[in-house]
């Protein structure tokens, strides 16, 4: 019995099949197929992608894919599978929960706001119950009546003893000028918030893809022809694909330039500045 890769190569050669034929049918690059036959698994994406390569290879040759996968897992049981995160342009950093004062101050702030609201409500209710100022006595201007010093003093005393709220109510009741009422000042225009990034990935060929939005992995898997996936981010995207020719990227409605050739592993970092690199 030969090794895992030698058995695969022997089965392929017995059937007279070339690596190029398998690559054309499975959309797996010849370089990856050679790594499978040479058992050079460190140069493969690893995880579900390597198992998918072996499964497609076996099915094309008419072999038992489950038996080959079991043999592969037995072969790599004592070896850690390579991590594809080092292919990405940016590594996601683990978020650490930092202690914040907001949680500790939430209850005191809420109590303080309730006290302020209660005080304002109490002041308004007290103001509404104050008596209005009595009208100032005016001497009757009838025939034979005269304005005496005592009448003037009584009128002055009535005005001076009137509560201030009465004056406020009188001034509030004055009509607003027509120009001010009909032409209010224009409201200030608030600055609009920056628009988020919208990324659409359309697959024209079978391709494995990893997508990170703002440093967080939001998709990792295989896209088949005519598959379309849409993602959103506030700042940036990081896209990694094993078949650069098999995917089309559209950022905020603008189609970007092709990533590369067939079977080429390609990573790209997308920001709002990437819109200047769009192509019709």
NORBEL-V839244 format. One record per backbone hydrogen bond with DSSP energy under -1.0 kcal/mol. CO is the residue of the C=O (numbers start at 1). NH is the residue of the N-H. If there is no record, write none. Layout:
# NORBEL-V839244
{{CO;NH} {CO;NH}}
This chain:
# NORBEL-V839244
{{3;7} {4;8} {5;9} {6;10} {7;11} {8;12} {9;13} {10;14} {11;15} {12;17} {18;22} {19;23} {20;24} {21;25} {22;26} {23;27} {29;33} {30;34} {31;35} {32;36} {33;37} {34;38} {35;40} {39;41} {40;43} {41;44} {46;49} {47;51} {48;52} {49;53} {50;54} {51;55} {52;56} {53;57} {54;58} {55;59} {56;60} {57;61} {58;63} {63;65} {64;68} {65;69} {66;70} {67;71} {68;72} {69;73} {70;74} {71;75} {72;76} {76;79} {84;87} {85;88} {101;105} {105;109} {106;110} {107;111} {108;112} {109;113} {110;114} {111;115} {112;116} {113;117} {114;118} {115;119} {116;120} {117;121} {118;122} {119;123} {120;124} {121;125} {122;126} {123;127} {124;128} {125;129} {142;145} {148;152} {149;153} {150;154} {151;155} {152;156} {153;157} {154;158} {155;159} {156;160} {157;161} {164;168} {165;169} {166;170} {167;171} {168;172} {169;173} {177;181} {178;182} {179;183} {197;233} {198;252} {199;231} {200;250} {201;229} {202;248} {203;226} {207;223} {208;242} {209;221} {210;240} {211;218} {211;219} {212;238} {213;216} {216;213} {219;211} {221;209} {223;207} {224;227} {227;203} {229;201} {231;199} {233;197} {236;214} {237;270} {238;212} {239;268} {240;210} {241;266} {243;246} {246;204} {246;205} {248;202} {249;256} {250;200} {251;254} {254;251} {255;279} {261;245} {261;264} {264;244} {266;241} {268;239} {270;237} {271;274} {272;275} {273;276} {274;277} {275;278}}
